[in-house]
Amino acid sequence: MLKPEVANLLNEQINKELYSAYLYMDMANYYSENNLLGFENWFYVQTQEERDHAMLFRTYLLNNGEKVKLEAIAAPNKEYNNFKEPLQAAFEHEQYVTASIYAIYEAASANKDFRTMQFLDWFIKEQGEEEKNSDDLVKRYELFGTDPKGLYMLDNELKARVYAPPSLVL
């Protein structure tokens, strides 16, 4: 059994991951409404990843005899004024999620919960990739996105992104 502090943080992370999926679906909708279907695709893939991250936390809790407590998921409340704003917001959100996972890791370490620390190692690596990918997208938009031809090419490139389920074994 997990220590209550660690179990509570893991349960909270489920909600954060599901909110992330909502947030990215909202961003996908924004780009779809603006006929940038590659950007829509990029964020739709993000939506799928975040949903699966929530399920990994759920499975981990259940595999450790813990009750999963689902909370209400807040609706995203962002309005975007240009195509760069969702990209920057996604990068900042990934930094927030990273900090949240670090906090769980710290609690697990303080409780000598080595199994949870090992479980979180995958998420720490994943968050490094998530931050880099979202930061790279911001930088690429800054380089190419303000030029109509560059935006068109970047949008077409983003259409090729394909969802790959996580490879974490629980």
Protein Blocks (a to p, Z undefined) as FASTA:
>chain_A
ZZfklmmmmmmmmmmmmmmmmmmmmmmmmmmmnopaklmmmmmmmmmmmmmmmmmmmmmm
mmnopacddddddddfbdcfbfklmmmmmmmmmmmmmmmmmmmmmmmmmnopaklmmmmm
mmmmmmmmmmmmmmmmmmmmmmmmmpmklmmmmmmmmmmpccdddfbdZZ
